[in-house]
Amino acid sequence: MATTFRASEHQHIRYNPLQDEWVLVSAHRMKRPWQGQVEHQPLTTVPRHDPHNPLCPGATRANGEVNPDYEGTFLFDNDFPALQPDAPSPGPSDHPLFQAEAAQGVCKVMCFHPWSDVTLPLMSVPEIRAVVDAWASVTEELGAQYPWVQIFENKGAMMGCSNPHPHCQVWASSFLPDVAQREERCQRAYQSQHGEPLLVEYGRQELLRKERLVLTSEHWLVLVPFWAVWPFQTLLLPRRHVRRLPELTPAERDGAPTGSEAGANWDHWQLHAHYYPPLLRSATVRKFMVGYEMLAQAQRDLTPEQVRIWNTLDPWIPFSLLFTQGIPTIMTLKTPITWVFLGTPELLNSFISGYSSSPSHQPPCPTHPPQCLVSSHIQNSIPHSGQTLPSLIIPFPPSRLQKD
């Protein structure tokens, strides 16, 4: 008798139509015991202001410039840029195997807040909105000169971010980077063949199937992509067709291709954001892209559907996109929603304290991080440092994990 295929038990490959590549899915590998590296969450308290931190207000940076005493966002040129506007061209190549082309651009740093001990979820809604508006503004400004503007954040020491001050980077380049080229090519081909944007149709299908949705709102979708490579990877999509970040309405604010290409027909392009948490099966077990991934193709263990369905996960696997300050999220910011998913040790500790003080909740096992359910049906406010934090993150101890 032929065996019935089950995605959660049998390996298979999935196609990523956005980047024209495949990923090997091997969910049965989650049964193996883990004896590899375990990350330790940092215990050091981050000071609110450090005069020696080059991102703090009033601090002196490596180039000798002194930061202003800023009270909101602060945008400045990167002191060690990967791209410079006046770099010379390497000239023509003498052989097709040795090609080099000119690369000019600008690299900037944007601080979200003057305090070092906050991240986006601990900021007030008006402060977050100011960050979103600054993203849109810098995209429009640099996009008038360069064909690609990339906003991104490397969050946490695990991803090599040594400075805890809340900030992101903005790189504008005279060329379209490799990933952007693939996404542009794939979206253009899909639009040509099917008559509508690829990601608009994909979002519509995910809404209908309800297998990988994490959050939905009036304006946005958050989902684990069918083709996700990283176990807790997510994709953010507007619920309408939006090509560029500056096109977002005021309500949607609570890059896409730009510059010289802005006048061309970009109706195939849909604004979107990628989140790539480098985690394998918990907040302390990291996924490494080595061996097979480096030599052949991407591979993952959990299926995207398992990440989405609570009661199929082992109790120690923390679904939720609540990552402490030391557990990072690589963000490709082509859309403004970030604050819902980021956390800090203080916020995490407030959850733990809540369990311990509530007789109706069993406290989580001290050796495991608390579990969280993320629901589009529940909204609450979490008090922290005298502020009320809007949140869609609802904590539950492992004994209460259930399918929503």
Disulfide bonds with the S-S distance in Angstrom:
none
